Amino acid sequence: MLGARGLLRALRSCSTVSCPRPRASVKLSVRDALRSHGAIGERVKVQGWIRSTRSQKEVLFLHINDGSSLESLQIVADSSFDNRELTFGSSVEVQGQLVKSPAKRQNVELKAEKIEVIGNCDTKDSGFVHIHTPIITSNDCEGAGELFCVEPLSKINVPKEKFFDVPAFLTVSGQLHLEVMAGAFTQVFTFGPTFRAENSQSRRHLAEFYMVEAEISFVETLQDLMQVIEELFKTTTTMILSNCPEDVELCHKYIDPGQKDRLEHMLKNNFLTISYTEAVGILKQASQNFTFIPEWGADLQTEHEKYLVQHCGNIPVFIINYPRALKPFYMRDNEDGPQHTVAAVDLLVPGVGELFGGSLREERYHFLEQQLARSGLTEAYQWYLDLRQFGSVPHGGFGMGFERYLQCILGIANIKDVIPFPRFTHSCLL
């Protein structure tokens, strides 16, 4: 597939630490802190999970790890920092000065000036760890019911019982499995096939398609998540244009001659951001007659998405803060009164519409417990709720349809033309 290797390489190199706003401390992974001999004396910030604690009369020693290294980083703090929350498994953010360690095993340690307990969980990396999530799953992550059921062709061997103890399906998303792994490696992603039993023969839907999904711990705002998405899109596209110029030029020359200029326009401009409420307002004021009348509380249709991108100057635009009723149970409640929105984000791009979809996840136990109860999903997702039972950390993630991405950069109108063996309603050849 065109750009697949570059996409993975770009995602592995993407980091949430490249935020342009000024910070007093440089954010490092445990691995980088252990290797930063040239940064002795500098103030840094490290996030991770406590692996051990040892309190003496005047000094507190912590060892923290974030999944980026087998070796933990020693934190040296004043004994006044010692409290009940600093226990094994607690997730913490430590700010302080890197100093030389007198210990033989380690050359560097962190002298803590500030320790903030984020939650109680279990490890972080400055790059993304590739996770192979299951294709067969018991979860309907999106809650839309568009699932392919998995059963053995012959029940001769198990005449009285099912092959699995619970209903099993082809995956619609690897997100929930990534959330589990993000509790060990902080920044994780998967790249593999997903399946939707959606009765559609449109130019933008497939029954089987590839998706890049990422999950990031210690993400507290949609802006942080959007920065990773924009960086991923631009880095990957730039890499493909550099490494595969002949392939891209072929499509731009014979399929969509104007796509090259549109793509350059996307790359050189900062992506825009508007709220769902603002988007509905723009659509209501449009002179264009839509097939689906835009209303607050209703899904944005493809025609709406394409209009919004055009309205914003054909620059990719983030739509944020969707109504709670439109989104799955796992999205974080904004607690914004009568509107009742969640911290969700979609990235709309020219010619395609929605390319990325993501959100902050609901890490607060009682909020998630209430939402699952309202949706009648408590029993099915008790394991997911248990991830928050002893505390969690702010986290979020996103997914990107790879075939739609190829449509976007190559200017190909029909999604069936960017995959070798397209599967869709009434069509499963070979």
C-alpha positions in Angstrom: 0.0 0.0 0.0 1.2 3.5 -0.9 2.6 5.2 2.2 1.9 2.5 4.7 5.5 2.2 5.9 5.8 6.0 6.0 2.6 6.3 7.9 3.9 3.9 10.6 7.2 5.6 10.7 5.6 9.0 11.1 3.3 7.8 13.9 6.2 6.2 15.8 8.1 9.6 15.6 5.0 11.7 16.5 5.1 12.9 20.1 2.8 14.9 22.3 5.8 16.8 23.7 6.3 19.1 20.7 3.7 21.6 21.9 4.8 25.1 20.9 3.5 26.9 24.0 6.3 27.7 26.5 6.9 25.5 29.5 9.1 25.9 32.5 10.3 22.3 32.3 11.3 20.1 29.3 9.2 17.0 29.1 11.2 13.8 28.8 10.4 10.1 28.8 12.2 7.9 31.4 14.4 6.5 28.7 15.5 10.0 27.5 16.0 11.2 31.0 18.3 8.3 31.8 20.3 9.1 28.6 20.4 12.9 29.1 23.8 13.2 30.6 24.2 16.5 28.8 21.1 17.8 30.6 22.5 17.6 34.1 21.3 20.6 36.0 18.4 21.3 33.8 14.7 21.3 35.0 12.7 18.6 33.4 9.2 16.9 33.7 8.7 13.2 33.7 5.4 11.3 33.8 5.0 7.6 34.7 4.0 5.0 37.2 5.6 4.3 40.5 7.4 1.0 40.7 8.8 1.2 44.2 8.9 3.6 47.1 11.4 3.9 50.0 11.0 6.5 52.7 13.8 7.4 55.1 13.9 10.0 57.8 14.7 13.0 55.6 14.6 11.5 52.1 12.0 9.8 49.9 13.1 7.6 47.0 10.7 6.7 44.2 11.4 4.6 41.1 9.1 5.4 38.2 8.7 3.9 34.8 6.7 4.8 31.7 7.2 1.9 29.4 10.0 3.5 27.4 12.8 1.7 29.2 13.3 -1.5 31.2 15.2 0.6 33.7 13.3 2.9 36.1 14.3 6.4 36.9 15.1 7.2 40.5 13.4 10.2 42.0 14.9 11.8 45.1 12.6 14.0 47.1 12.3 15.6 50.5 10.5 13.3 53.0 7.7 16.0 53.2 6.5 14.7 49.8 5.7 11.3 51.4 1.9 10.5 51.5 -0.5 7.7 51.2 -1.1 8.3 47.5 2.5 7.7 46.5 2.2 3.9 46.3 3.0 1.2 43.8 1.1 1.8 40.6 0.3 5.4 41.2 0.6 7.6 38.1 2.6 10.7 38.8 4.1 13.8 37.1 7.5 14.8 38.6 9.2 18.1 38.0 12.7 18.8 39.1 16.4 18.9 38.3 18.4 16.2 36.7 21.5 15.5 38.8 24.3 13.0 38.8 23.6 9.9 40.8 26.1 8.5 43.3 24.6 5.1 42.7 26.6 2.7 40.5 23.7 1.4 38.6 22.5 4.7 37.4 24.3 7.9 36.2 21.3 10.2 36.4 18.5 10.7 38.9 15.8 13.4 39.3 15.8 15.7 42.3 12.1 16.4 42.7 10.8 19.9 43.2 7.1 19.0 42.6 5.3 15.6 42.6 1.7 15.5 41.4 -0.3 12.4 41.7 -2.5 11.9 38.6 -4.1 8.6 39.5 -3.4 5.0 40.4 -2.9 2.8 37.4 0.0 0.9 36.0 3.7 2.7 32.3 5.1 6.0 28.9 7.2 6.5 25.8 8.1 9.6 23.8 7.3 7.5 20.7 4.4 5.1 19.9 4.5 1.4 20.6 2.8 -0.8 17.9 0.2 -3.0 19.4 -1.5 -5.9 17.4 -5.1 -5.7 18.6 -7.5 -8.6 18.0 -9.5 -9.0 14.9 -12.0 -11.3 16.7 -13.6 -9.5 19.7 -16.6 -9.4 21.9 -16.9 -5.6 21.9 -19.0 -3.3 19.8 -16.8 -0.3 20.4 -18.8 2.2 18.4 -22.2 0.9 19.7 -23.8 1.2 16.3 -24.5 -2.5 16.0 -22.9 -2.8 12.5 -21.1 -6.0 13.4 -20.1 -9.2 11.5 -20.8 -12.2 13.8 -18.1 -14.9 13.9 -19.2 -18.6 14.2 -17.6 -21.9 13.1 -18.9 -23.1 9.7 -19.5 -26.6 11.1 -20.9 -27.3 14.7 -20.1 -31.0 14.6 -17.4 -30.7 17.2 -19.4 -28.4 19.5 -23.1 -29.4 18.8 -24.4 -28.1 22.2 -22.4 -25.0 22.8 -20.8 -22.1 20.9 -17.2 -22.0 20.0 -16.7 -18.9 22.2 -18.5 -18.5 25.6 -19.7 -15.0 24.5 -20.9 -13.6 21.1 -17.8 -12.9 18.9 -17.5 -10.4 16.1 -15.0 -9.0 13.6 -13.6 -5.9 15.1 -14.9 -2.4 14.3 -12.1 -0.7 16.2 -9.0 -1.6 18.3 -9.6 1.4 20.6 -10.7 -0.4 23.7 -7.8 -2.8 23.5 -5.4 0.1 23.0 -6.8 1.8 26.1 -5.8 -1.3 28.1 -2.2 -1.2 26.6 -1.9 2.6 27.1 -1.9 1.9 30.8 1.4 0.2 30.3 3.1 2.0 27.4 1.4 5.4 27.4 1.5 6.0 23.7 0.3 3.1 21.6 -1.1 2.5 18.1 -2.4 -0.2 15.8 -2.7 -0.5 12.1 -4.9 -3.2 10.7 -8.2 -4.2 9.2 -11.5 -3.2 10.6 -15.0 -4.3 9.6 -18.4 -2.6 9.4 -21.6 -4.3 8.4 -23.0 -1.1 7.1 -25.5 -1.3 4.2 -23.9 1.3 2.0 -22.5 1.4 -1.5 -21.4 5.0 -1.3 -18.0 6.3 -2.6 -16.7 6.6 0.9 -17.7 3.4 2.7 -16.3 -0.1 2.7 -17.2 -3.3 4.7 -13.5 -4.0 5.3 -10.9 -1.2 5.5 -7.7 -0.4 7.2 -7.4 2.0 10.1 -4.7 3.7 12.1 -5.7 4.1 15.7 -3.7 5.7 18.5 -4.2 6.0 22.3 -2.2 8.4 24.5 -2.1 8.7 28.2 -1.6 12.0 30.1 -3.5 13.9 27.4 -5.7 16.4 29.1 -7.1 18.7 26.3 -8.5 18.2 22.9 -5.9 20.7 21.7 -3.1 18.3 22.6 -4.9 15.5 20.7 -5.5 17.7 17.7 -1.8 18.7 17.6 -0.8 15.0 17.3 -3.4 14.5 14.5 -2.3 17.5 12.5 1.3 16.6 12.9 0.6 13.0 11.8 -1.2 14.1 8.7 1.4 16.6 7.7 4.5 14.5 8.5 3.1 11.4 6.7 2.0 13.4 3.7 5.4 15.2 3.4 7.2 11.8 3.7 5.0 10.2 1.0 5.5 13.2 -1.4 9.3 12.9 -0.8 9.6 9.1 -1.1 6.9 8.3 -3.7 6.9 11.3 -6.1 6.2 9.2 -9.2 3.2 7.4 -7.7 1.6 10.6 -6.4 2.4 12.5 -9.6 0.7 9.8 -11.7 -2.6 10.2 -9.8 -2.3 14.0 -9.8 -1.7 14.2 -13.5 -4.3 11.7 -14.8 -7.0 11.6 -12.1 -7.2 15.0 -10.4 -4.9 17.6 -11.9 -5.8 20.2 -9.3 -5.0 18.0 -6.3 -1.4 18.9 -6.1 -2.1 22.6 -5.4 -4.9 21.7 -3.0 -2.6 19.3 -1.1 0.2 22.0 -0.8 -2.5 24.4 0.5 -3.4 22.0 3.2 0.2 21.4 4.2 1.3 25.0 4.5 -1.7 26.2 6.5 -2.6 25.6 10.2 -5.8 23.5 10.5 -8.8 25.4 11.8 -11.0 24.6 14.7 -14.8 25.2 15.2 -17.3 23.7 17.6 -20.2 21.5 16.6 -22.5 24.3 17.6 -20.6 26.8 15.4 -20.7 24.3 12.5 -24.5 23.9 12.7 -24.8 27.7 12.8 -22.7 28.0 9.6 -24.8 25.3 7.9 -28.1 27.0 8.8 -26.9 30.3 7.3 -25.7 28.7 4.1 -27.4 29.6 0.8 -27.0 26.0 -0.4 -30.0 23.6 -0.2 -29.0 20.5 1.7 -30.7 17.1 1.3 -30.5 16.7 5.1 -31.6 19.9 6.9 -28.9 20.8 9.5 -30.2 20.8 13.1 -28.4 20.9 16.5 -28.4 17.4 17.9 -28.3 15.7 14.5 -25.3 14.0 12.8 -23.3 16.0 10.3 -23.8 14.4 6.9 -21.2 14.1 4.1 -22.7 17.1 2.3 -22.4 19.2 5.5 -18.8 18.1 6.0 -17.8 19.1 2.5 -19.5 22.4 2.7 -17.8 23.3 6.0 -14.4 22.5 4.5 -15.2 24.8 1.5 -16.5 27.5 3.9 -13.2 27.4 5.8 -11.1 27.9 2.6 -10.5 24.3 1.7 -8.2 23.9 4.8 -8.8 20.9 7.0 -11.0 21.8 9.9 -11.5 20.2 13.4 -15.1 20.0 14.6 -15.1 19.6 18.4 -17.5 19.2 21.3 -20.4 17.1 19.9 -23.7 16.4 21.7 -23.5 13.6 24.2 -26.4 11.7 22.5 -24.4 11.4 19.2 -21.3 9.8 20.6 -20.3 6.5 22.3 -20.3 5.9 26.0 -16.5 6.3 26.5 -16.2 10.0 25.5 -15.5 12.5 28.3 -18.4 14.5 29.5 -17.8 18.3 29.2 -20.2 19.1 32.0 -21.5 22.1 30.1 -25.1 22.4 31.3 -28.1 22.0 29.1 -26.2 21.5 25.9 -24.4 18.4 27.4 -21.6 17.9 25.0 -18.6 15.5 25.1 -14.9 16.2 24.3 -15.0 14.6 20.8 -13.2 15.8 17.7 -13.5 15.0 13.9 -11.1 16.2 11.3 -12.8 17.1 8.0 -10.6 17.4 4.9 -11.3 18.6 1.3 -13.0 16.1 -1.1 -13.5 13.4 1.6 -15.2 14.9 4.6 -14.4 13.1 7.9 -10.9 11.6 8.0 -10.0 11.4 11.7 -12.3 10.8 14.6 -11.3 10.9 18.2 -12.0 12.1 21.8 -10.8 12.4 25.3 -11.8 9.3 27.2 -13.9 9.3 30.3 -11.3 8.4 33.0 -13.6 9.3 35.9 -15.0 6.1 37.4 -18.4 7.4 38.6 -19.1 9.4 35.3 -18.4 6.2 33.3 -20.4 4.0 35.7 -23.4 6.3 35.3 -23.1 6.4 31.5 -22.8 2.7 31.2 -25.9 2.3 33.4 -27.9 4.7 31.3 -26.9 2.8 28.2 -27.6 -0.6 29.7 -24.0 -1.7 29.0 -22.7 -2.2 32.6 -22.5 -6.0 32.4 -20.9 -6.1 29.0 -18.3 -3.4 29.8 -17.6 -4.2 33.5 -14.0 -5.0 32.5 -13.7 -1.5 31.0 -15.1 0.1 34.1 -12.6 -1.9 36.2 -9.7 -0.2 34.4 -10.8 2.9 36.4 -11.5 1.2 39.7 -8.3 2.2 41.4 -7.9 5.5 39.5 -6.9 6.3 36.0 -5.1 9.0 34.1 -6.4 11.5 31.6 -6.1 10.0 28.1 -7.5 10.2 24.6 -7.1 8.8 21.2 -8.2 8.8 17.6 -8.7 6.7 14.5 -8.0 7.4 10.8 -9.3 5.5 7.8 -6.3 4.7 5.7 -8.2 4.4 2.4 -9.8 7.7 3.0 -6.4 9.2 3.7 -5.2 7.9 0.3 -8.3 9.4 -1.3 -7.4 12.7 0.3 -3.8 12.9 -0.8 -4.3 11.4 -4.3 -7.5 13.0 -5.3 -9.4 9.7 -5.9 -13.1 10.1 -5.6 -14.2 6.5 -5.0 -12.8 4.7 -2.0 -13.1 1.4 -3.9 -10.3 2.5 -6.2 -7.7 2.8 -3.4 -7.9 -0.8 -2.1 -7.0 -3.9 -4.2 -9.9 -6.1 -3.1 -12.8 -3.9 -2.0 -15.6 -5.5 0.1 -18.9 -3.8 0.3 -22.6 -4.7 0.2 -23.4 -7.5 -2.2 -19.7 -7.7 -3.3 -17.1 -10.1 -1.9 -15.1 -11.3 -4.9 -12.1 -13.6 -4.5 
